[in-house]
C-alpha cells in the first residue's frame, strides 16, 4: 500500500473526498501487517476521533480495495479482513485466535498450469494455510511464550550441568 500522502493524492486525482478521518485511516493501515477488519480500524480511529462513523471506515476501505491499494480477504471467519501488503504472498491463519500472518512462498506457477491444463483463465492464486500458531500451541500446553522460553533455557542449563546433550 502506498504511503498516506500518496493515497491523499490518489484520492484527489480520482475525484474522491479527502477528510481528516480518511487521512487517519490511511495512517492506521500503512505498514499494518495485522490484517485488520473494518471494525478494528473503526475502534482505533474512534479512539482518536470519537465522532467518526463506521460507514466512513467501510466506504474508505471499499474505495482502497477498488483502487487496488488493499486486498479484501474473506477467509470464512465472519468479518472481511484487509491486507495492505501489495507484494506477492500467501497467508497462515490460526484457527484458534484467528491471527493472520503473511508468508512468502515460492510455488509452482499455478496460473500457467491451470490455464493450460484445464482451459481456465486464472486471474490470481491465493493460498491460505490453516492451523494453530505457536502462541496458541504454547497456551494449549499451559505455557505463555515467555514461560516456554524460560523453561527451555532452564532445561538446557540443567542438561549441560549434568553433562548431557539432550537439550
Protein Blocks (a to p, Z undefined) as FASTA:
>chain_A
ZZfklmmmmmmmnopacdfklmmmmmmmnopanlpafklmmmmmmmmmmmbcfklmmmmm
mmmmmnopaccddehnopacddfbfbdcdddddfklopacddddddddfklmmmmmnopa
cfbdcdddddddfklmmmmnopafklmmmmmmmmmmmmmmnopakZZ
